[in-house]
Amino acid sequence: MTGRPEVLFPLFGALTKLDGVGPKTAQSFEAAGLTKPRSILFTLPASGIDRHRRASIKEVIAPAVATVEVTVGDHYPPSTRGRPYRVHVNDAGTTFQLVFFHARGDYLQKILPTGQRRVVSGKVEIFDSVAQMVHPDHIVTLQEAEEIPAFEPVYPLHAGITQKLMYRATRSAVGMAKALPEWIDPALKQKESWPDWHDALTAVHNPQAATDLSPHHLARQRLAYDELLAHQLTLAIARANSRRAKGRVSKGNGQLAAQVLAALPYQPTGAQTRAVDEIRDDLAQPYRMNRLLQGDVGAGKTLVAFLALLTVVEAGGQGVMMAPTEILARQHLEGLKPLATSAGVRLEILTGRDKGAERKEKLTALLNGEISILVGTHAVFQKDVAFHDLRLAIIDEQHRFGVAQRMELGAKGAATDVLVMTATPIPRSLALAQYGDMDVSILDEKPPGRTPVQTALVSTSRMDEVVQKLRNAVAEGRQAYWVCPLVEESELVDMTAAEERFKHLRAALGEGVVGLVHGQMPPAEKDAAMARFVAGETKVLVATTVIEVGVNVPNASIMMIERAESFGLAQLHQLRGRVGRGAAASTCLLLYQAPLSETGRRRLEILRETEDGFRISEEDLAMRGAGDVIGTAQSGIPRFLVADLERQSGLMGLAQSDARKLLHDDPKLETSRGNAARTLLWLMEQEVAIRYISVG
C-alpha cells in the first residue's frame, strides 16, 4: 500500500461535499484551518447544552436553558426605535415573553403565528420579575421538534461559522467516515473497554449528557489513543530508522578534551561526566546517535556539547552546533571560543549574515576540513554548505525542531550523529510526546560557582520603589534585565510596551544607562544593543522575551519581570536562569498586577519556593496544559486535536510501548494489524513515516 487507502478518500476530499457547506462557507472553514472533512471530524464538542423537553419553564431555575412547547399569544411590536419586539407565549404551567431586538415584524409573524403551537428552546431569564427568552436558539413546529437534540453539542467556533453549521457539518463528516480495520492491540482494547473507531466518532459527536464530554469518557479515550499511537508510531519508525541507519564509528583519543579540562578553572559535575560518557559510547557505535541532552538552566550543557564535538574532531571528523537565532549562535561562539583555543581547534560561525568573499572562504575551508567545528543558524541547511566529513550535529533549543527537521539534518552528512540540547525541563508525558524517538541524558546538578537566586513578588503599585532600588543597584555597578510583559500575541504591542518602559527608565536612570531589545528590531541593531550590555556599557537591558534563551552576562545579577503573571512557569524559570551566573548574589523580582487570580498566585509562589526546573515543569503542566508549557508557537509537540496530555498523560506511555512492540514484531507493518496501522498513519497525516517504512 503506497498511497492513501481509498477508504479514506472522502475524508480528504472537498469540504463542499459536506451537508450545508457551500463555496463561501468552505472559505470560512479554511480560514479557521479546517481544510477537509477530516479536520471537521476531529473537531470535538467542547461543551453541551441540555435541551431535554420540559412541560414548563418553571422546571428550570433561571438563568438556564429550557425547551418547551408553547401556544403563541399576542405580538407587541416596539413602540419606539431601539425597543425590543415581544411575543407573549404560554407553556403548560406559565406565561412568558419571547424577546427580539432589531427584528422584522413580518418575519416573526410568519414563524410565530398567534394561536399556533411551537417548540422553543433558549435561555430563560427573569427581567423585572418577568420571565423571558431573548432570541430563542430554536423555534420549530411540533413536527420539526424531533430535530432538536436532547443534549446539544457545542463546538469551538471561528468567524463565519455558526453552531448550526458545525452541527450539520460534523454529522455529515461522521456519515462520510467508513468503518476502518482495527489497529489497536485486541487485548488492550478489551482491557480498556474501548469502542470501535467509527462507534467512538459517532458517540463523541452525539453526547447524551455532560459526562460524555470528559476526557475520561471511553469514546474520547479511544480517539485520543489513536492519535497518540499514530504519533508514537512515527517516532518509533524514526528511531528504528536511525538505529538501522549505518553510522560512523567515531572514537576519540581524549587528547583535545584533556587540554580543555585542564584549562578549566573548575571540575565538571558528576552529571556532566556521565552525560559525556553516554554520548561517547553512542559515537563509538556503528549506528547513528539520536540523543537528547536535557539540562536545567545553567547545568552546563555547553561544556558537555563541546566535549562531544571534540570527540569527533579527535576521530578526524567535523561537528556543527546549530542555534535557532543569530543572537544565540553568536552567544555559543563567545562561549566556545576560549574552549576551542585551549584545544587548538578552528571554530567558525556561519549565519545568514555571511556574504560574498567571506562566506566563500568559510565554505571552502569547511569543504577542505580546515574548520573543525561550525556554529550557525539554520543557514547551515542551505544547499551550498558542504562539509569535508560531518559526523556530529548538535541542535540547541530543540523545541523549534520537529522530527521532520531531525530527519532532514541526518541527510546532510552521510551518517551524522545527532545530539539535541534543551534547557526546558519537560514532564515525562510531554518528553515522550516530543522526544519519543530519542535516548535521553539529563543534567540535574548545578556546576560550582552558580549562586542561588533570591526570588520576590512585588505588586506593580510599588513601581516607584522598585525603580529607586534599581537606581541604587546600578550606582553600585550592578547590571539588570527588565523583561516587559507579553501583552498579546502581537509583537507590535509588545514592542510599544517595551519602548514605553525604556523611556520611563531612561528618564529615571539617565541617558546611556538603559538599552532596549525587542523582536521588531533589525538583527544588527539587536546584536549591537546586546553587545553594549555584555560589555557593561549599558547597565539595564529592557527587553521582550528575546533574552529567554542562551544569553550569558555573568555581571547581570538582577532580573525584573514585569506582569510576571502573564508568563508561563517554565518561561519565568528560563528568564530567572539568566541571572545567578556570576559571583554576585542575584535577585529576581516578579512584578505582578493585583489582584492575582488563585492560580496566578500559586504559579508565582512555586517559583519563590524552588529552583528545580523539573518540579516547576510538572506543576506548570498540571496548572496550564501542554501547549502552554512549551509555548505552542515554537513547540515541537504536535498539536493534538483530541488527546489531552494533562488529563490523559497515562495514554502516552501506553502508546509508546505499544508502538515499539508493534514495530519490533512487524517492522514493515505487513500483518493485518500492521496494515491497519498504516491506515491510521494516513488518517493522522503521518505519511512521512509510511515513506520511511516503504524505503526501509
C-alpha positions, 0 to 999 in steps of 0.5 A: 500500500503506497498511497492513501487507502481509498477508504479514506478518500472522502475524508480528504476530499472537498469540504463542499461535499459536506451537508450545508457547506457551500463555496463561501462557507468552505472559505470560512472553514479554511480560514479557521484551518479546517481544510477537509472533512477530516479536520471537521471530524476531529473537531470535538464538542467542547461543551453541551447544552441540555435541551431535554423537553420540559412541560414548563419553564418553571422546571428550570431555575433561571438563568438556564436553558429550557425547551418547551412547547408553547401556544403563541399569544399576542405580538407587541411590536416596539413602540419606539426605535431601539425597543425590543419586539415581544411575543407573549407565549404560554407553556403548560404551567406559565406565561412568558415573553419571547424577546427580539431586538432589531427584528422584522415584524413580518418575519416573526409573524410568519414563524410565530403565528398567534394561536399556533403551537411551537417548540422553543428552546433558549435561555430563560431569564427573569427581567423585572420579575418577568420571565423571558427568552431573548432570541430563542436558539430554536423555534420549530413546529411540533413536527420539526421538534424531533430535530432538536437534540436532547443534549446539544453539542457545542463546538469551538467556533471561528468567524463565519461559522455558526453552531448550526453549521458545525452541527450539520457539518460534523454529522455529515463528516461522521456519515462520510467516515467508513468503518476502518480495520482495527489497529489497536492491540485486541487485548488492550482494547478489551482491557480498556473497554474501548469502542470501535473507531467509527462507534467512538466518532459517532458517540463523541459527536452525539453526547447524551449528557455532560459526562460524555464530554470528559476526557475520561469518557471511553469514546474520547479515550479511544480517539485520543489513543489513536492519535497518540499511537499514530504519533508514537508510531512515527517516532518509533519508525524514526528511531528504528530508522536511525538505529538501522541507519549505518553510522560512523564509528567515531572514537576519540583519543581524549587528547583535545578534551584533556587540554580543555579540562585542564584549562578549566578553572573548575571540575565538571559535575558528576552529571556532566561526566556521565552525560559525556560518557553516554554520548561517547559510547553512542559515537563509538557505535556503528549506528547513528546517535539520536540523543537528547541532552536535557539540562536545567538552566545553567547545568552546563550543557555547553561544556558537555556539547563541546566535549562531544564535538571534540570527540569527533574532531579527535576521530578526524571528523567535523561537528556543527552546533546549530542555534535557532537565532543569530543572537544565540549562535553568536552567544555559543561562539563567545562561549566556545571560543576560549574552549576551542583555543585551549584545544587548538581547534578552528571554530567558525560561525556561519549565519545568514549574515555571511556574504560574498568573499567571506562566506566563500572562504568559510565554505571552502575551508569547511569543504577542505576540513580546515574548520573543525567545528561550525556554529550557525543558524539554520543557514547551515541547511542551505544547499551550498554548505558542504562539509569535508566529513560531518559526523556530529550535529548538535541542535540547541533549543530543540523545541523549534525542531520537529522530527521532520527537521531531525530527519532532514539534518541526518541527510546532510552528512552521510551518517551524522550523529545527532545530539539535541540540547534543551534547557526546558525541563519537560514532564515525562508525558510531554518528553515522550510526546516530543522526544519519543524517538530519542535516548535521553541524558539529563543534567540535574546538578548545578556546576560550582560557582552558580549562586542561588537566586533570591526570588520576590513578588512585588505588586506593580503599585510599588513601581516607584520603589522598585525603580529607586532600588534599581537606581541604587543597584546600578550606582553600585555597578550592578547590571539588570534585565527588565523583561516587559510583559507579553501583552498579546500575541502581537509583537507590535504591542509588545514592542510599544510596551517595551519602548514605553518602559525604556523611556520611563527608565531612561528618564529615571536612570539617565541617558546611556544607562538603559538599552532596549531589545525587542523582536521588531528590531533589525538583527544588527541593531539587536546584536549591537544593543546586546553587545553594549550590555555584555560589555557593561556599557549599558547597565539595564537591558529592557527587553521582550522575551528575546533574552529567554534563551542562551544569553550569558552576562555573568555581571547581570545579577538582577532580573525584573519581570514585569506582569510576571503573571502573564508568563508561563512557569517554565518561561519565568524559570528560563528568564530567572536562569539568566541571572545567578551566573556570576559571583554576585548574589542575584535577585529576581523580582516578579512584578505582578498586577493585583489582584492575582487570580488563585492560580496566578498566585500559586504559579508565582509562589512555586517559583519563590519556593524552588529552583528545580526546573523539573518540579516547576515543569510538572506543576506548570503542566498540571496548572496550564496544559501542554501547549502552554508549557512549551509555548505552542508557537515554537513547540515541537509537540504536535498539536493534538486535536483530541488527546489531552496530555494533562488529563490523559498523560497515562495514554502516552506511555501506553502508546509508546510501548505499544508502538515499539512492540508493534514495530519490533514484531512487524517492522514493515507493518505487513500483518493485518494489524500492521496494515491497519496501522498504516491506515491510521498513519494516513488518517493522522497525516503521518505519511512521512513515516509510511515513506520511511517504512516503504524505503526501509 
